[in-house]
Amino acid sequence: MNVRVGAASDIGQVREGNEDSFLVLAPLYAVADGMGGHRGGEVASSLALETVQAMFERREGSLAEQVTEANRAVFERSQRDRSVAGMGTTLTAALVDGDRVHLAHVGDSRAYLLRDGELTMLTEDHTLVHRMVMEGEITEAEAETHPHRSILTRALGVDGSVLVDENDVQTIDGDRILLCSDGLTGMVPDGEIREILASTTDPQEAVDALVRVANSAGGIDNITAVVLDFEEGEPERSDTTEAVVGVPIPEPPPQASAPGPARASRYRHTRERSLGPDPAGGPRPSHSPPARRTARRVGVGAGITLTVAVLAIVGLRLYLDSQWFVGVSNGRVAVFRGVPAEVAGFRLHSVVVETTVPAGDAQELALYRDLADGITAADRASADAIIEQIREDVASAQPAGS
C-alpha cells in the first residue's frame, strides 16, 4: 500500500506560541498537543515525539512501548526542571505496516478514518466530559460546549506511568486517515471535517483547508493536522528519510559545513503567514505615479486604514467582552473576562472576581494542573460553575479534619 501525506501546524488566532508538534517519518506519523504553559507545552510535545522517533529509528519496542517511554521522558524532565514543572502532552500516533495501521493514543488529539465518504473516529477522548458522557451524566451535544471539555483525564508526563490505548485498522484503497489536535476538532464540527476530507483530493490541500477553516472559526487554539492517503501499489521510495516536528526544543543551529549523510532537516517550524512573491515568480513591480496622485492615494489610504483599525478595535473589544475563563490571579482561583493571551505586551483579559480558593491546592489535582493556562467557559454562569466545582474538588481532596 502506498501512502501520500499532507501535514500542517498553525499557531491559530489567539495563542502566543505553538505547543503542538507533529512527526512525519514514514511509516510513522504522530501528532502531539502540549500543555503546561507556553514553554512547558512546547517542550512536552517535542520531547515526546523526539523520544518516539529515537526509539523507532533504533527499532526498540512496539509503538505503545515507545509512547510509554515518551511519558517517562516528559515526566522526568518536568520533575527536574522547575521551569516546565507540571507539563504534559497528548499523543496520537499511527504506524503503517502494509495495509494495516497500528494506532497508539493518549489524550484528546484524535484519529479519524474517511472511507467511502463516511467519517469514523478511531480514538477515544481522555477528557472529563467524555467520561461524563460515558456515565450518562451529559449528552454528546452538551459535551461539545461543556466548560470542562478541555480538561484531560489522561496525558503523557502527568504521572510516572500511563495507560496507552491501542487499535489496529485494516485499510483499503481510497482510505484517508486524519491525525489532529483538538485545535481543529474544537473549532470545526465532524460534519465539516468530513466534507473537506471528502471533497479535497490532495492530502496537503486537505490539511491546509482544515487549518484555514479552523482559523476562520476563531482559531482559539493551535491547529495541527496530518492526512494519510492510502492507495494500491508499492510504497514510494526516497533516498532521504525525513522527520518533521512542528515545534522543536531549542538547540544550537548546526554548522553549515558540518559533515554527515544527505538527509532532510529533522525539524520544521510551523508555517508563518506572510505575503509571498509575485505569482509570476519575480519581485512585484514598482511604479511611481505623479506626486499629486500619490498624495491623494496616501490620503485615501490613510483614511481607510484608520477606519479599518477602529472597526478592528471595536470588534476585538466586543469579542473579548463575550469570552470567559477561569485562571489564576495573585495565587488564587479567579474568573476572567477575555482570553488567556497577550498581544504585543497587552493582556487580552481582566479579572472579574478573585476567589479565596488557593490556586496551588487546585493545581495539585490532575484535573486542574493546567489552570494557569485558563479553563474556558461559555459564559459567566459557566465560569461560576467551574469555580464551584473546583471549590468542591479541593475540599474533597483535603484530609479529614484539616
C-alpha positions as CSV (number, residue, x, y, z in Angstrom):
1,M,0.0,0.0,0.0
2,N,1.4,3.4,-1.0
3,V,0.8,6.4,1.4
4,R,0.6,10.0,0.4
5,V,1.0,12.5,3.2
6,G,-0.1,16.1,3.9
7,A,0.8,17.9,7.2
8,A,0.4,21.4,8.7
9,S,0.5,23.1,12.0
10,D,-0.6,26.7,12.8
11,I,-0.4,28.9,15.8
12,G,-4.1,29.9,15.5
13,Q,-5.6,33.3,16.1
14,V,-5.2,33.7,19.9
15,R,-2.2,31.8,21.3
16,E,1.2,33.4,21.7
17,G,3.1,30.2,20.7
18,N,2.5,26.8,19.2
19,E,2.5,24.0,21.7
20,D,1.6,21.4,19.1
21,S,4.1,19.2,17.3
22,F,3.8,16.6,14.6
23,L,6.1,13.8,13.3
24,V,6.3,12.6,9.7
25,L,8.8,9.8,9.5
26,A,7.4,7.2,7.1
27,P,5.9,4.8,8.0
28,L,5.4,6.5,11.4
29,Y,3.2,9.6,11.8
30,A,2.1,11.4,15.0
31,V,0.5,14.5,16.5
32,A,1.1,15.9,20.0
33,D,-0.6,18.8,21.8
34,G,1.4,20.1,24.7
35,M,0.1,21.7,27.9
36,G,1.6,23.4,30.9
37,G,2.2,26.9,29.7
38,H,3.8,28.2,26.5
39,R,7.3,26.8,27.2
40,G,6.1,23.7,29.0
41,G,3.8,22.7,26.2
42,E,6.4,23.1,23.5
43,V,8.9,21.1,25.5
44,A,6.4,18.3,26.3
45,S,5.1,17.8,22.8
46,S,8.5,18.0,21.2
47,L,10.2,15.8,23.8
48,A,7.5,13.1,23.5
49,L,7.9,12.9,19.7
50,E,11.7,13.0,19.8
51,T,11.6,10.0,22.2
52,V,9.2,8.1,20.0
53,Q,11.3,8.9,16.9
54,A,14.6,7.9,18.5
55,M,13.2,4.5,19.7
56,F,11.6,3.9,16.3
57,E,14.8,4.7,14.4
58,R,16.7,2.3,16.8
59,R,13.9,-0.3,16.3
60,E,13.3,-0.5,20.0
61,G,10.0,-1.7,21.4
62,S,6.4,-1.6,20.0
63,L,4.6,1.7,19.3
64,A,2.9,1.5,22.6
65,E,6.2,1.0,24.4
66,Q,7.7,3.9,22.6
67,V,4.8,6.1,23.8
68,T,5.2,4.8,27.3
69,E,8.9,5.7,27.2
70,A,7.9,9.2,25.9
71,N,5.7,9.5,29.0
72,R,8.6,8.7,31.2
73,A,10.9,11.2,29.4
74,V,8.4,14.0,29.8
75,F,7.6,13.2,33.4
76,E,11.2,13.0,34.5
77,R,12.0,16.3,32.7
78,S,9.1,18.0,34.4
79,Q,10.4,16.7,37.8
80,R,13.9,18.0,37.4
81,D,13.2,21.3,35.5
82,R,11.1,23.7,37.5
83,S,10.6,25.9,34.5
84,V,8.4,23.2,32.9
85,A,7.0,21.6,36.1
86,G,3.6,20.1,35.6
87,M,3.9,20.0,31.8
88,G,2.2,17.2,29.8
89,T,1.1,16.4,26.3
90,T,-1.4,14.4,24.3
91,L,0.0,12.0,21.6
92,T,-1.8,10.2,18.8
93,A,0.5,8.0,16.6
94,A,0.0,5.8,13.5
95,L,2.4,3.2,12.3
96,V,1.7,1.9,8.8
97,D,2.6,-1.7,8.1
98,G,1.4,-2.6,4.6
99,D,-2.3,-2.3,4.5
100,R,-2.6,-2.3,8.3
101,V,-2.3,0.8,10.6
102,H,-1.5,0.4,14.2
103,L,-2.6,3.3,16.4
104,A,-1.3,4.4,19.9
105,H,-3.2,7.2,21.7
106,V,-3.3,9.2,24.9
107,G,-5.2,12.4,25.4
108,D,-7.7,14.3,23.3
109,S,-5.9,14.6,20.0
110,R,-7.8,12.3,17.5
111,A,-7.5,9.9,14.7
112,Y,-10.3,9.6,12.1
113,L,-10.9,7.3,9.1
114,L,-12.7,8.5,6.0
115,R,-13.9,5.6,3.9
116,D,-16.5,5.9,1.1
117,G,-17.5,9.3,2.3
118,E,-18.1,8.3,5.9
119,L,-16.0,9.7,8.7
120,T,-15.3,7.4,11.7
121,M,-13.5,8.4,14.9
122,L,-10.8,5.8,15.7
123,T,-9.7,7.1,19.1
124,E,-11.4,7.9,22.4
125,D,-11.0,11.3,24.1
126,H,-9.4,11.0,27.5
127,T,-11.4,14.0,28.9
128,L,-13.6,14.7,31.8
129,V,-16.6,15.4,29.6
130,H,-16.2,12.2,27.6
131,R,-16.2,10.3,30.9
132,M,-19.4,12.2,31.9
133,V,-21.0,11.2,28.5
134,M,-20.0,7.5,29.1
135,E,-21.5,7.6,32.6
136,G,-24.7,9.2,31.2
137,E,-24.3,12.5,33.1
138,I,-24.5,14.6,29.9
139,T,-25.3,14.1,26.2
140,E,-22.7,14.2,23.4
141,A,-24.3,17.5,22.2
142,E,-23.9,19.0,25.7
143,A,-20.3,17.8,25.8
144,E,-19.4,19.9,22.7
145,T,-20.0,23.1,24.6
146,H,-19.3,22.0,28.2
147,P,-16.9,24.3,30.1
148,H,-14.8,21.3,31.2
149,R,-14.4,19.9,27.7
150,S,-10.7,20.7,27.7
151,I,-9.9,19.0,31.0
152,L,-7.9,15.8,30.4
153,T,-8.2,12.7,32.4
154,R,-5.1,11.1,30.8
155,A,-2.0,12.7,29.3
156,L,1.7,11.9,28.9
157,G,4.1,13.3,31.5
158,V,1.5,13.9,34.2
159,D,2.4,10.7,36.2
160,G,5.2,8.2,36.1
161,S,3.1,5.7,34.2
162,V,0.3,5.9,31.7
163,L,-2.2,3.6,30.0
164,V,-1.8,3.7,26.2
165,D,-4.8,3.0,24.0
166,E,-4.0,0.7,21.0
167,N,-6.1,0.0,17.9
168,D,-5.5,-1.7,14.6
169,V,-7.1,-0.5,11.3
170,Q,-7.2,-2.6,8.1
171,T,-7.0,-0.1,5.2
172,I,-8.2,-0.4,1.7
173,D,-7.5,1.5,-1.5
174,G,-9.0,5.0,-1.2
175,D,-8.9,5.3,2.6
176,R,-7.9,8.5,4.2
177,I,-6.7,8.8,7.9
178,L,-6.6,12.1,9.7
179,L,-4.5,12.7,12.9
180,C,-5.2,16.1,14.5
181,S,-5.0,18.1,17.7
182,D,-8.1,19.5,19.4
183,G,-7.4,22.9,18.0
184,L,-9.1,21.6,14.9
185,T,-11.9,19.5,16.3
186,G,-12.7,22.1,18.9
187,M,-13.4,24.6,16.1
188,V,-14.7,22.5,13.2
189,P,-17.6,20.1,13.6
190,D,-17.1,16.5,12.4
191,G,-19.5,17.0,9.6
192,E,-17.5,19.9,8.1
193,I,-14.2,17.9,8.6
194,R,-15.8,15.1,6.6
195,E,-16.9,17.4,3.8
196,I,-13.4,18.9,3.5
197,L,-11.7,15.5,3.5
198,A,-14.2,14.0,1.1
199,S,-14.0,16.9,-1.4
200,T,-10.3,17.6,-1.4
201,T,-8.2,15.0,-3.4
202,D,-4.6,16.2,-2.5
203,P,-3.7,15.5,1.2
204,Q,-1.7,18.7,1.6
205,E,-4.6,20.8,0.2
206,A,-6.8,18.9,2.7
207,V,-4.8,19.8,5.7
208,D,-4.4,23.4,4.5
209,A,-8.1,23.7,4.1
210,L,-8.8,22.2,7.6
211,V,-6.4,24.7,9.2
212,R,-7.9,27.6,7.2
213,V,-11.4,26.7,8.3
214,A,-10.4,26.3,12.0
215,N,-8.8,29.8,11.9
216,S,-11.9,31.2,10.3
217,A,-14.0,29.8,13.1
218,G,-11.9,31.6,15.7
219,G,-8.6,29.7,15.9
220,I,-8.6,29.8,19.7
221,D,-6.0,27.0,20.0
222,N,-3.1,25.7,18.0
223,I,-4.2,23.7,15.0
224,T,-2.3,20.6,13.7
225,A,-3.4,18.0,11.1
226,V,-1.7,15.1,9.3
227,V,-3.6,13.4,6.5
228,L,-2.6,9.9,5.2
229,D,-4.0,8.8,1.8
230,F,-3.8,5.0,1.1
231,E,-3.5,3.8,-2.5
232,E,-2.9,0.4,-4.0
233,G,0.7,-0.1,-5.1
234,E,4.2,-0.3,-3.7
235,P,5.4,2.4,-1.3
236,E,7.3,5.3,-2.9
237,R,11.0,5.0,-2.2
238,S,13.2,8.0,-1.3
239,D,16.9,8.5,-0.9
240,T,16.3,10.5,2.3
241,T,14.4,10.0,5.5
242,E,12.5,13.0,6.7
243,A,11.4,13.6,10.3
244,V,9.3,16.7,11.0
245,V,8.5,18.1,14.4
246,G,6.2,21.1,14.4
247,V,7.8,23.0,17.3
248,P,11.3,21.8,18.2
249,I,13.1,22.0,21.5
250,P,15.5,24.9,21.0
251,E,19.0,23.7,20.2
252,P,22.1,25.3,18.7
253,P,21.9,25.6,14.9
254,P,24.1,23.1,13.0
255,Q,27.2,24.4,11.2
256,A,26.6,24.9,7.5
257,S,29.7,22.9,6.7
258,A,29.1,20.1,9.2
259,P,29.8,16.7,7.6
260,G,27.2,14.0,7.5
261,P,25.0,11.9,5.2
262,A,22.5,13.5,2.9
263,R,19.4,13.9,5.0
264,A,16.4,16.3,5.1
265,S,16.1,18.7,8.1
266,R,14.9,16.9,11.3
267,Y,12.7,19.8,12.3
268,R,10.5,22.2,10.6
269,H,8.9,25.2,12.3
270,T,5.2,25.8,11.9
271,R,4.2,27.9,9.0
272,E,4.2,31.7,9.3
273,R,1.7,33.9,7.4
274,S,3.4,36.3,5.0
275,L,2.9,37.9,1.7
276,G,4.6,35.8,-1.0
277,P,6.3,36.9,-4.1
278,D,4.6,37.8,-7.3
279,P,2.8,34.7,-8.7
280,A,4.9,35.1,-11.9
281,G,7.9,34.2,-9.9
282,G,9.7,37.6,-9.7
283,P,9.6,40.6,-7.4
284,R,6.4,42.6,-7.5
285,P,6.7,45.5,-10.0
286,S,7.1,49.0,-8.6
287,H,5.6,52.1,-10.3
288,S,6.0,55.8,-9.5
289,P,2.8,57.8,-10.1
290,P,2.8,61.6,-10.3
291,A,3.2,63.4,-6.9
292,R,-0.4,64.7,-6.7
293,R,-1.9,61.3,-7.5
294,T,0.4,59.8,-4.9
295,A,-0.6,62.3,-2.2
296,R,-4.3,61.7,-3.0
297,R,-3.9,57.9,-2.7
298,V,-1.9,58.3,0.5
299,G,-4.7,60.4,2.0
300,V,-7.5,58.0,1.0
301,G,-5.4,55.0,2.1
302,A,-4.7,56.6,5.5
303,G,-8.5,57.2,5.9
304,I,-9.3,53.6,5.0
305,T,-6.6,52.3,7.3
306,L,-7.8,54.3,10.2
307,T,-11.4,53.2,9.7
308,V,-10.4,49.6,9.4
309,A,-8.3,49.9,12.6
310,V,-11.1,51.4,14.5
311,L,-13.6,48.7,13.4
312,A,-11.0,46.1,14.3
313,I,-10.6,47.5,17.8
314,V,-14.3,47.7,18.3
315,G,-14.8,44.2,17.0
316,L,-12.0,42.9,19.2
317,R,-13.5,44.6,22.3
318,L,-16.9,43.1,21.7
319,Y,-15.3,39.7,21.2
320,L,-13.3,39.8,24.3
321,D,-16.2,41.0,26.4
322,S,-18.1,37.9,25.4
323,Q,-15.3,35.5,26.4
324,W,-14.8,34.0,29.9
325,F,-12.3,31.7,31.5
326,V,-11.1,30.6,34.9
327,G,-7.5,31.0,35.8
328,V,-5.0,32.2,38.5
329,S,-4.8,35.7,39.9
330,N,-2.5,36.5,42.9
331,G,-2.2,32.9,43.7
332,R,-5.9,32.4,43.9
333,V,-8.5,30.9,41.5
334,A,-10.3,33.7,39.6
335,V,-12.8,34.4,37.0
336,F,-11.6,36.4,34.0
337,R,-13.3,38.1,31.1
338,G,-11.4,37.9,27.8
339,V,-9.0,35.2,26.5
340,P,-5.9,33.9,28.3
341,A,-3.3,35.6,26.0
342,E,-1.2,38.7,25.4
343,V,-0.6,40.5,22.1
344,A,2.4,42.9,21.9
345,G,2.5,43.1,25.7
346,F,-1.2,43.9,26.1
347,R,-3.3,41.4,28.1
348,L,-6.5,40.4,26.4
349,H,-8.2,39.7,29.7
350,S,-9.1,41.2,33.0
351,V,-10.0,39.8,36.4
352,V,-13.7,39.9,37.3
353,V,-13.7,38.1,40.6
354,E,-10.8,36.7,42.7
355,T,-12.0,33.8,44.9
356,T,-10.5,32.6,48.2
357,V,-9.6,29.2,46.7
358,P,-5.8,28.8,46.7
359,A,-4.7,28.1,43.1
360,G,-1.9,25.8,44.4
361,D,-4.4,23.5,46.1
362,A,-6.4,23.2,42.8
363,Q,-3.3,22.6,40.7
364,E,-2.3,19.7,42.9
365,L,-5.3,17.9,41.4
366,A,-4.7,16.3,38.0
367,L,-7.9,17.9,36.5
368,Y,-6.6,21.4,37.2
369,R,-2.9,21.2,36.6
370,D,-3.3,23.4,33.5
371,L,-5.3,26.0,35.5
372,A,-2.7,28.7,34.9
373,D,-3.3,28.5,31.1
374,G,-7.0,29.1,31.7
375,I,-10.2,26.9,31.6
376,T,-12.5,28.4,29.0
377,A,-16.2,28.9,29.8
378,A,-19.2,29.6,27.6
379,D,-20.4,32.5,29.8
380,R,-20.2,34.0,33.3
381,A,-22.6,31.4,34.7
382,S,-20.4,28.6,33.3
383,A,-17.3,30.2,34.8
384,D,-19.0,30.4,38.2
385,A,-20.0,26.7,37.9
386,I,-16.3,25.8,37.2
387,I,-15.3,27.8,40.3
388,E,-17.8,25.9,42.4
389,Q,-16.6,22.6,41.0
390,I,-13.0,23.5,41.8
391,R,-14.0,24.5,45.3
392,E,-15.8,21.2,45.9
393,D,-12.9,19.1,44.4
394,V,-10.3,21.0,46.5
395,A,-12.4,20.5,49.7
396,S,-12.9,16.8,48.9
397,A,-9.1,16.3,48.5
398,Q,-8.3,17.8,51.9
399,P,-7.6,15.4,54.7
400,A,-10.4,14.9,57.1
401,G,-10.3,17.4,60.0
402,S,-8.0,19.8,58.1
